[in-house]
């Protein structure tokens, strides 16, 4: 009678310089690919924060509605002639304060200009100012705040005191003082003013995010392996610290659009013949009883635009915040 045979062993490395005996079935299981049965593909890779956020955003109706509104605003900002055929500077005093007419659905303002055309062209100014100001604020604030949070020490202390000074300046009052002496009738002085007073908020957000991220184990491991400061900032810290900056910048974009309209309404932002919702609201205010439509349409467009960007920022915040999952 043949003697029972022992199962064939397989030598597997322990990963620490040694080895251990495994049964044949266990050894075969180690050699199999993680795809499971033959004919199936490899297992799905773990999703990143950004892929999870995009998946959540696509299922969020608030994000979809806000995104569609913003896409429409961008479209009419780039190609206003696609939905209007008149010039925003063409006015006829004989039609001043008249209501809706065929071909002029929004009526005319106090100077006889077509309100529909000026409302369409006003989107270009508001979107351009909002986007440029947000990019400038985000870049300047992120760089200064990120460097302060990473290096700390004297640089961090000096930047913190500078931001405290800027936080003490009222935005509207600062605009009245600084922009009242500007004679250049373009959007760039307004954008420069917003960047000048807006970067401290992003700077503090970026500083706190970098301080949190640089304490993680993978950053400490990269430092122990001899990674340079620039490599740690670009490869390890920035990708994981930028989410709060994106959220705050998205919400602030709507705020900058409202700020431009406010400064233009007060007469220190954009000035005629520039086309802006703030200018039209200011010009229509004295005629609110006789021609309320001239005030209603630019005000409504401004409110919808600001609300769309705030809704977009809220949706992005919910998708990027792991605590809200």
Steps between C-alpha positions, in 0.01 A plus 500: 500500500661829393583746773307828497694782340547839658371795298770661294633814655564835348761734631376857531702797604397675820624835373747519791783281366344170612263246349208282606343179372155523349270229378470459124151649490612801699803547279290488187267762643794735547607458139155579360431850377256704708246486220314196635384228256654467157353732240433786741696824503710637783331637806391860495757743629404699807340830404663828591340798668457675166333204329263457795425873495423496128272199545309681776478822301348324200222372725437835670209692339624826656832463317327414172267801513776741604734357236243546223437861602873573510559334163227718351657812653841405360345438159330840478813664639710359217240532223234756597417549133357147492187608690479874431535702183528854634782708643482576874610858427226570245235712671193694388370763741162490329452151649624583851329306780270318260397145587524175310458518121544251214873441467565669835367259765648686800402851388722810511681682780505870579739578213303296247748209492374147453497338846521145359815575303669677789411218736657246264817703450520573873562130563834528316626767739380324814634156406835642385549701818392210721721240332811719475468625858450148631803365312717784625383464858534121495851501353640779717333384820586133447868570432548735796289297742645167389858618544418648841339178616783284369800695626342663808720712722558866423341478153179366651490764772559791260237377255246452779543859613469628143175307449366647824557849359315420177212338689453828688429692176128515407469380142244751374666792681838394364354489151355850537838634609732313263290493183382859525844621390521259204425655162549186289154390389566126472443189704863458607508757783190334646659155470823625655310647794317171560824304490667748737231465766391143430820296526520495885191276527640239260840537663369395840307209352809379312724546805277292725459228237875473442572484874252212530632307200870533580448314828382185320718190500566495126643852513722409792612187315587704191700738717684208665588361157667829410234661280563869434261770616385572147427132435301465822301813422421409139460122523368432849355811665338709225279223350365417846465857630337669202142378556403765763645773279289387204185501711556849643606642162188361330271662755702824494457529122135590545597747772742678267231532234270662757786725618566623146131585459503681836804710413358581157169596661686739731681654203857393584511171309430483130365816341304568181533419215596168655213254525444359848204383702604735779499799263155407367360454850637838602357671189158337545462578871358855452234362263388206710138621512466587133715222353548217753591257221828686442601417857343154522689323220862593581431450871350157432792400277745607771314309772476182292870514410616547859263229622624256234862537606414472870299183431791362299739572786271333752474189282877485455551543875265212579675277246853577617438490874549142626318584825176554309507159331 
